[in-house]
Structures are given as structure tokens and as C-alpha cells.
Amino acid sequence: MMIDRSKSLQELDRGDWGEPTVGSPFVATCHRLRRKPIKDFTVEDLRIMVGQSIGLEFLVPLAIEVLEINLFAEGDFYPGDLLESLISGPQPQFWREHSDLARRLDAVLRRAMENLSMLGEIDRKNLVEALNEVSWQIEQIRKAAKTVAYSGDNPR
């Protein structure tokens, strides 16, 4: 699917959330990011929104693109926090419905695990701990990555 990156999530999914009804700065940030053109998203913006499972159809492909270029892309926390957010945010159903993205993320994850030595000791420890906490989700992504989309053709 081609995504018009000049548009905001609000424009892409044709849904206006209006103004936040809760006084939380985090909620206000999510509302603000829904109005921002996705071409202007930073790694931190992607980390926040994907981690909250907001706009996944539009943002997961972008986040994976970032990780394909920089395995340990970093938002505000630690190298690899975008990768961890991609694993922990979307529910398994998302990955089952988007097995192509699951395959790409699985490839990124495998490359990241092979290249952990690129990180300093503390950053490596933080990322490994974060990934250990989401190991169940990693398994779900790997299952979805192995799924072959049914095309309607029955080769017999």
C-alpha cells in the first residue's frame, strides 16, 4: 500500500479525535502527533505512537524502514527503543494480518540480535532486558512472518 506521507494520521484514517478530554501531557502528545504529517515524524514520534498502537497501518512500515537503515534507532530512552516498541505495541492480530511486515520486522530483529556487540554494555543490557520482556510477542511476530498469504490459487 502506498502511503501519502505528506498527510497526517488524522487525514489518512479520516478520523478527528478532537481535543484531548484528559489533562495528561502524554494524551496531548498523541493527539498532537495525529495531526502531524507522518513524513515529519521523528524516531521518538514513531516510538510513542506505535507503542500505543495508534496508526499502525501507516506507521509500522515507516518504523521498519527506519530500523532497516539503523537497527538500533533511538527515541528518547535507549538505542533500540523503537525496535522494542514495534514488538510490544502492536497486538498479534496486527502481525497476522500484515505478515509481510512481520517478515520484515523479523529480519530486522534477527540482524539486531546478531549485531548487539555494536552497542555499549549498558545499552546492550537495556535492549536485551526489554526484548526479554516481550519474548512472547516476538514469537507471535515470527509465527506471523511464516504465514503465507492465500492468493486464491490452489496449486495442485
Secondary structure by P-SEA (a helix, b strand, c coil): ccccccccccccccccccccccccaaaaaaaaaaacccccccaaaaaaaaaacccccccaaaaaaaaaaccccccccccaaaaaaaaccccaaaaaacaaaaaaaaaaaaaaaaccccccaaaaaaaaaaaaaaaaaaaaaaaaaacccccccccc
